[in-house]
Amino acid sequence: MENKLIFLGTGTSVGVPMVGCPCEVCQSDDQKDKRLRTSAMIQFKDRNLLIDIGPDFRAQMLFNSITRIDAVFLTHPHRDHVAGFDEIRALNFLYETKVDLYANAFTWDSLKKQFYYAFMESEYTSVPKVEYSEIKNAPIRFQDIDIIPVQVSHGKMPCLGYRIGDLAYITDANAIADKEMEKLQNLEVLVLNALRKYHHPSHFTLEESLEIVAKLKPKKAFFTHLSHHMGKHVDVERELPENVFIGYDGLQVRF
């Protein structure tokens, strides 16, 4: 299996189209303007590494014909990134074992509160079962794969990005400290959130994300976690440098 990233979802917390919205993006017939909540699968060294397990997880697995997950890596505990946690039950049934899950302590504590029933002593056994490993500010070794966590700020909330090989995936960020930027040098592919064109208190704008791409100079960059306020896919991509692209659901990028 060659190394690649699959964009499972590229939309913001309400998805695109947004329920009830009459704007031209939400009413677009272009399939690239149909965005599920943000998530990605990184296929690396014949492993399937899932980043975030949001409310659209089941549909994303079925749409992309993905039948195996080796580990789940969470970025932060907002519902659009963890609401699919209960769906891990299906993986438990298939594999007859717990699923490896990686997150920082803040996210893990929140997950236990949101899905409290999964961590209670009970005779009811049909709950998601995971083997949790805490992420600290140090590289992770999962089987034979080295993974570098990247600490970013999502407003006042800590959030994680990940570097795997020459690919880095960062979502839900509006600031990256210089010491964390050092982890993002010499990339083949950078994936970065770009919510819209005007200010947001906890997400990069298109202009801010382009500034980071200009600093890091990856060979290619793809933007994700887009809202309908960004504009239509075809129009926004015309504005971008030749090595920068708008991600869309189902897009596969090799690295």
N, C-alpha and C positions, 0 to 999 in steps of 0.2 A: 504493500500500500504506500503510495507516495504521500508526502507531507502536504496537507492542505487545511485551510479553514473554510468552514461552511457557515455562512450567515443564516442562522435559523430565524432570526427576527431582527429588524432594524428600526423599529418604531419606538416612540416614547411611551410613557406610562399608560396613556389612553389608547395607544395604537393609532394607525391611519388606515382607513378613515376613522374619525372619531364619531361615536354614536350621535346621530342627530345633526351633524354638521353639514351645511349646504355649500361650503367653500369649494373652489375649483379643484383643489388637491383631493379632498375627500370624495368628490364626485368624479374624479378622473377614471378613465377606462384603461389607463396604462397600468399593467400588472406591477410595475416597479414602484407605483405609488400605493400599493397595498402592503402595509407594514405591520407585522405582528410585534409583540413586545420583545425587547432586545435580549438576544441570547446567541451563543455561537458554539459550534463543535470544532475542536482542533484535533485533526487526525495526524498523529505524530508517532513514528516508530511503531506502526501497526497498533496504536492505542487510540481509543476514542475518549477524548477529554472534553467534558461538557462545562461550559462557563455559563453559570446561572440557570435556574430552572423556574421560569416564570409561568404565568397563567396560561400561556399558549403552548406549553411543553408538549402535551400529547399530540396536538395537531402538527407541531413542527417535526416530531419524530416520524409520524406517519407520512407527511408530505415529502420528507427527504429520504424515506425508506431506510432509516437508521434503526438497527435491531440490537445494537450492543453499546453499552456505556461502561467504560472502565473506571471512571472517577468523575465526581462533580466538584467544581471549584466555584465558590461564591465570591461575588465582589462586595456586596453589602446587603442589608436585610430589608430593603424596600420591597413592597409586595409585588411590583412588576418584575422583580428578579428572583423571588423565592416562592411565589404563590403555587407553583407546581410541585412543591415538596412532597405532597401527599401521593403524587403519581409514582414516586419511587417504589411504592408497593408492587407495581407491575414488574419492576426489575427484580425485586425480592422473590416474587413468584417464579420468574424465569430462571434466575441464577441459584435460587435456594441458599442465598447468603446475603449478608449485609452489603451495602454499596459504600465504597470509600467516598467520604465527603471532606473537603478542605475549606476552611474559613477562618477568619480571625475570631478572637474571643468575643468581641462585640457582636458580630453577626451571629455566632453560635448561641449566645445568650438570648438574643432577640428571636431566633428561630424556635428555641425551646418554649418561649412564651406564646408565639403565634400558633404553634402546633403542639400545644401542651399535652393533648391526648396521646401523642405518639411517645411521650416520655413518662407516662403514668404506669404504675403497676396495675395490670388489669388482666382479666381472662380473655379479653378481646385481642386477638393476635393480628388482625388485618390492619396494621399500621405501618408507615414507612420505617425501615430499619437501616441505619447507617453506621459506619465505622468512622468516627470523627477524628480528624487530625488538625491541631491548631496551627494556623499560619502566623508566624512572627516575622520580624523584618530580617529574614535570612532565607537563603535558597532552600527549596524543597526538593527532596529526592523521591519521586514516585516510580517504583520499579526501577527501570534503567533510564528514566527521563529526569533531567534537571530543569526545574521551573523556578524562575526568579519572580517573586512578588514585587509589585511596584506600588508604593504607598502614594495615594493621591487624595485630594480634598474634594468632597462633594458638598459644597457649602460648609457647614460645621461638622458634617459627618465624615469619618474616615472611610475610605473606599479602596479596594484593591484592583490593580491591573495585573496582568501577567505577561512575562516574557518566556517564550518557549522556542528555543533555537533562535532563529533570526526573525521571528515574528513577535510583535507585542500587541496586546489587546487591552484597551483602556476605554471604559465607559463610565458615565456618570461622574464626570470630573469638571472642576472649574479652576483648579490650580495643581501644579506639579512642582515640587521643590527641586532646587538645583541638584541635590544629591540623588534624587530619584531620576532626574533627567539623564544622569550619567549611566543609568542602567539601560537606556534606550538608544545608545549609540550603535552605528553600523547595522541598521536593520534592513532586511529585505522588504518587510511589510510592516507598516504601522496602521493599526485600527484605532480610531479615536472618535469620541462623541462630538457631535456638532448639532446642537438642538435646533437653532434657528438663527436669524441674522441680527437680532437685537438682544440686548442684555437679558441675562437670566442670573439669579443669585447663586445657582448651584450647578450650572452647566456651561461648557464652552459654547460660544457663538461660532458661526462659520469663520469669521475673521480671526478670532482667537485660535481656533484649531489650525487655520492656515499658517499663523505665526509660529506655532509649535512645529509644524511640518517643515517650515523654512529653517528652523534652528537645528532640527535633528537630521534632516536630509535623508530620509529613508528612500530606497529605490522606488517604492510605491506606498501610497497612503490611501486609506478608505475611511470614509466617515459613516458613523452609525448613530443610533438613538436620535433619529430625526423626528421632529413634530410636523404637523401639517402647516405650521407657520413658516417652515423653511421654503416652501414652494414646490413645484412639480419637479420630479427627478430630472427630466430631460432639460429643463430650463436651468437648474442649478448647476448641473454638470458642465454645461457650456461655459460657465464662468470660471472654472477651475484650471489650475496648471495642468500640463499634460500628464504628470505622474500622480495626480490626485483624482480620486473617484468617489462617487456616492455609492455606498453599499446598498444592496437590496436583498430582500428575502430570497433565499435559494442560491445566491451567488457563491461560487466556489473559487478560492484563490490558492494557488500553489506557491510553496515557498521552500 
